[in-house]
Amino acid sequence: MSEKIVQTAGRDQLGEFAPSFAHFNDDILFGEEWNSQSIDLKTRCMITVVALVSSGITDSSLIYHLQNAKAHGVTKEEIADVLTHIAFYVGWPKGWAAFKLAKEVWNETEKEETEKDKFQNTIFFPVGMPNDGFAQYFTGQSYLAPVSSEQVGIYNVTFEPGCRNNWHIHQADKGGGQILICVGGRGYYQEWGKEPVEMKPGDCINIPVGVKHWHGAAPDSWFAHLAIEVPAENGSNEWLEAVNDEQYGKLR
């Protein structure tokens, strides 16, 4: 025989104020309906959760019934499937609200937001994947996200604080060079023999062919820029020495 459901919340909270309601809640709804043997308790728990979410109830009542569902064998995978399914029918916002409570009941903690995640939330373009293919030409960690690979190559390059690329020169027989457009954070661009130029969102730098330069993040800020490849004949990059700590340390 299945566990008998006993409820006293009605009398505990409303016994004197609304004794009839307390009676219907404790004796009829929970005392009789919840103890009916025609549907097993696990199924009844899921039906109740569906009814509450469908009605937009996301307060302590839903928390209680989510806890009740878990106590009677509803797994994390099952409640996730139930809430996903009904969200299509009752409304996506209701699904989101129910998931927040379900995660707490099933002891799922929110993933801690990383500094990379926080910076991603401030820019339109994706941060992308670790820039492993060019890691040897960078001091610190950078990320690369292709934006366009046709007609004109455009890449979003993201630098962690303190990260910068080596001195380098864009070479080409005709055309060529690069355009940088800052899309987030704060960084610097510097040509050989000149003072560094600070870059903030919206700033644009045009880099001619044959100019030795570097660019990267400020010491205390993430930095992201679009790198736009100017069409060229026989274009290439000549990678040179790293920007040493003494040179980089002179930044404001």
N, C-alpha and C positions, 0 to 999 in steps of 0.2 A: 504494500500500500504506500502511496506517495506521501510526502511530508504534508502535514496540515498547516495551512496558512492561518495565522492568528494576527489580527491587527487591533491596536488600541489607540492609534493616533487620533481618531475622531473624538473619543471621549477625553483623551489627555488634553487636547487643544480646544475642543468646542463643546465638551460635555455639558457645561453650565450655560453657555451662550446659545448653542443650537443643538439641543439633545436629539432632536429627530434626525438632523443631518448626521450627527455622530453615530446614531444607530444604523442608518442606512450604509454609512461608510464601513463601520467595523463589522456589523452583523450580516448585512445583505451583500454588499459588493465583495468584501474580502472573506467574510464568514461563509457565504454560500457560493457566489459566482466563482471566486478564485479557487474554491475547493471542489468545484465540479470535476468529475473524472472523465468527461467527454473529450477534453483537450489536456495534454500533458503540460506541466508547469513551464517547461522551457519554451514551448510554443506560445503559451499564453503570455509569457514575459515579452517575447519578441512582438507579438500582436499589440501589446500595450504600448511598447516603445514606438511602434509605427503610428499608432493612433495619436499619441502625444505630439510627436514631431510633425505629423500632418496638420495638427491644430495650431502649430507654432508655439507649443509649450516647451520652453527650454530653461525652466527655473528648477527649483529644488524637487519638484514632482518628477521631472525627467531624470534628474540625478538619482533619486530613489529607485526608479524603475530600471535604470541602467545597472545600478548596483544589484538589484534583485535578479536581473537577467544574468549577470556574471555569476551570482551565487547559485543559480540553478542551471549552470552548465553552458551558457552562451559564451563562445570563445571570442577572442579578439578578431579573428578572421571572419567569423560569422557575423558579428555586429557590424564590421566594416562593410561586408557585402550587403547586409540589410539596409544600412544607411545610404550606401551608394545607389542601390536599386531605387529606393523610395525618393531620393533627391530628384530623379528625373520626373517624377509624378507630382511631388508636393512643392518643389521649389528648391533651387540650388542654395540660396542663403539659409534655408532651414536645415539643409544637410550640413553646411559648414558649421552652424551653431551646435548641432547635435554632435558632430565629430569632436568639437573642442571638449565637450563634457565627457564623451566616451573615452577619449585619450586619457583624461584624468582618472576615470574609473578603472580603466585597464592598466593604469600606472605607466603610461607612455609619456615620457618627458619630451619636451620640445628640443629639437636639435639646436645646440648652442650656435648662435650666429657668429661666424668668423669675421675678421676684419675685411677679408675679401668679399664676403657676402654683403657687408655693410656698404662697401664701396660700390659694388655692383648695383645696389639699390639707388645710387645717386647718378648713374649714367644710363644713357639710352642704349648704347651698343654693348654687346656681351663682352665680358672680360676674356672669355675663351679658355683655352688649355695652356698648361705650362709650355713656354717657348723653348722646348728642349733642343730643337734643331739649330738654334742660334745661341744656346746657352754659353758656348765658349767665348762669345763676343760680348757678354754682359757681365757686369759685377752686380750680384744680387739676383732676385727672382723676377722674371718678366713673364707675361702671358700674351698669347696671340689668338686673334679671332678674325678669320677672313670675312670681309664684307662684300667684296666684288673681285672675281677672278677673270672677268671678261672685259674687253675694251680697255679699261683702266684698272690696274690692280689697286685695291683699297683694303687696308688691314687695320683693325683696331689693336694697338699695342698698349698693354697695361704694365706699369712698373710699380712694384712695392716700394714703400719709403726707402730712400737711399739707393735704389737700383738705377743703373745707367748703362748705356752701351759704350763700347770702345770708341776711340777716335776712328773715323772712317771717311772714305771719299767715294762719292758716286762717280763712276766713269761711264763714258759713252762716246761713240764716234759721231753721233748726231742726236740732238734732243737730250732727253734724260734729266736727271735730277730728281728731287722729291719735294712734296708739299706736306707739311705737318699741320694738323688742326687739332688743338686741344679740346677734348670733350669731357674732361673731368679732372678734379684734383689740381695739383700745382707742380710744375716741373721747370726744367731749364733747357735751353738750347745754347750752344756756344760754338763759335767758329775759332779756328786757330789764330792766336794773336789778338783776339777781341774779348771784350767783357761778356759774361754770360747774360742771356736774355731770359727773363722770367716768363713762363707761359701759364695762362689761366684759361678756363673754358671760353672758347670763341676766338682765342688768339691763333693767328695763322703765320707760319714760317715758310718761306720759299727758299729751297736749298739748291743752288746752281751746281752743275757738274764741276768737278775738280776742286771743290772747297772741302778742306779738312774740318770735321766738326764732330760733336757728340750731342746726345740729348737723353734726358732721363728725369727721374722724380726728384723732388726736393727731399732733404734728409728727413723731414717730419710729415710727409704727405704722400698718399698714393697719387698716381698720375696716369692719365690715359690720353693718347692722341691717335687720330687717324693718320696713317702713313699712306700717302697717295703717290703711286709710282708714275712719274711723267714718262710717256712713251719714248723709247729710245732705240737707236740702232746699236747693237752690240753693247747693251748696258750691263754694268756689273758693279759690285761693291768691293772696294779695297779696304779690308779690315786691318786696323793698325793697333797701336798699344792701348792698354787700358787707361782710363782716367784715374790717376792715382789719388790716394787719400788727401794728399797736400793740395792738389788742384781742386778736388771736390770740396774740401773743407773750407775753401775761400768763399763759397756761396753764402749769400745772406740768409 
